[in-house]
C-alpha cells in the first residue's frame, strides 16, 4: 500500500508529478498574494501615508531568494491552503493590537460662590457738581455775598456757570464727566478777560487734559464720589488773571446799569445814541480796575431775581 501511494505522487524516475507541482505553485502564489494584501492592510491601518505600490512590485521585492526562505514560504502556503478556497476569511500577517485612545477630560474649576459684581462709580454730571459747589461755597469762610448762575459775559458770547461775588468776582466753570472739555479752549479767553479769577470744577477723567491745556493761573477743583456725597478736592488755587480787560468786564452789565455808573461814579455826560459798547469803552478809560470791579459787583448785587431772569435773555442783543 505504501509503494502504491508513493507511485501515484512520483514518476518512475523519482521526480514529482507535473500536475501536483503545478497545483503547489498555484497555491503558493495565492498565499503570497494574500500575504502581501495583509501587509498592505496593516500598513494602511498604522498610518502609512505613501501610495501603496503594486502587488507585483512588492511580491518581486520581497520574494525570498534563498532555499531555506523558499521552504518557509512553502510551509506557510501549505498551512493556508485550507483558507485559500474561502476568500472571505481575513488573513493578517502581523495583527496590530488595538490601542485605546487616551480620552482627555477638560475639567473647569467651578467657584463655590460667584464673584462680586464690579463696583462702578456713578457718573457725575453738571447738576450734581453744581449743587455740591454751592453748598461748599456757603460753608466756607468768608462766604460770598451772592452766587449767580448762568451769567452772560463778553456781550453774550459765553455764560459763566457760577459766579461768586467776594471783594472780587470769582468765576467757577463746571464740566461734568460727559461734558465736552475741548469747548473750554474757546470759552477760556472770554472768562480770562471778564473775571479776575477763574476756577474749573471737573471730574477725574478731564484732569490730565486740564493740566496740559489750561492757563497756569486757573484754579482746578476735582469732584469725586464719596460715601457722604460729592467731595471737592483742590488741585491748585486760582491766581489773578493777567488778561483781565475792564471794557470786557463792563459788558456784563445792562445799559441802564452802565448809564447809572457813568453819570453817578464816572461823571460822564451820556448821549442818547450811546450803545452798551460805547458806555463800556468810556467807563474803562475813566475808572481804574478796583473801581470798575466794585461798580460791576454793586450793580449785580442790586438786581432782583425777577429783573435778572427777564433781562438776561435780552442782554446779548441789546446795544
Helices and strands as residue ranges (DSSP letters): H 2-9, H 18-45, H 55-62, H 67-79, H 81-84, H 126-139, E 146-153, E 158-165, E 169-174, G 181-183, H 184-194, E 197-202, G 204-206, H 207-213, E 219-226, E 229-236, H 246-250, H 255-264, H 276-286, H 289-301, H 305-312
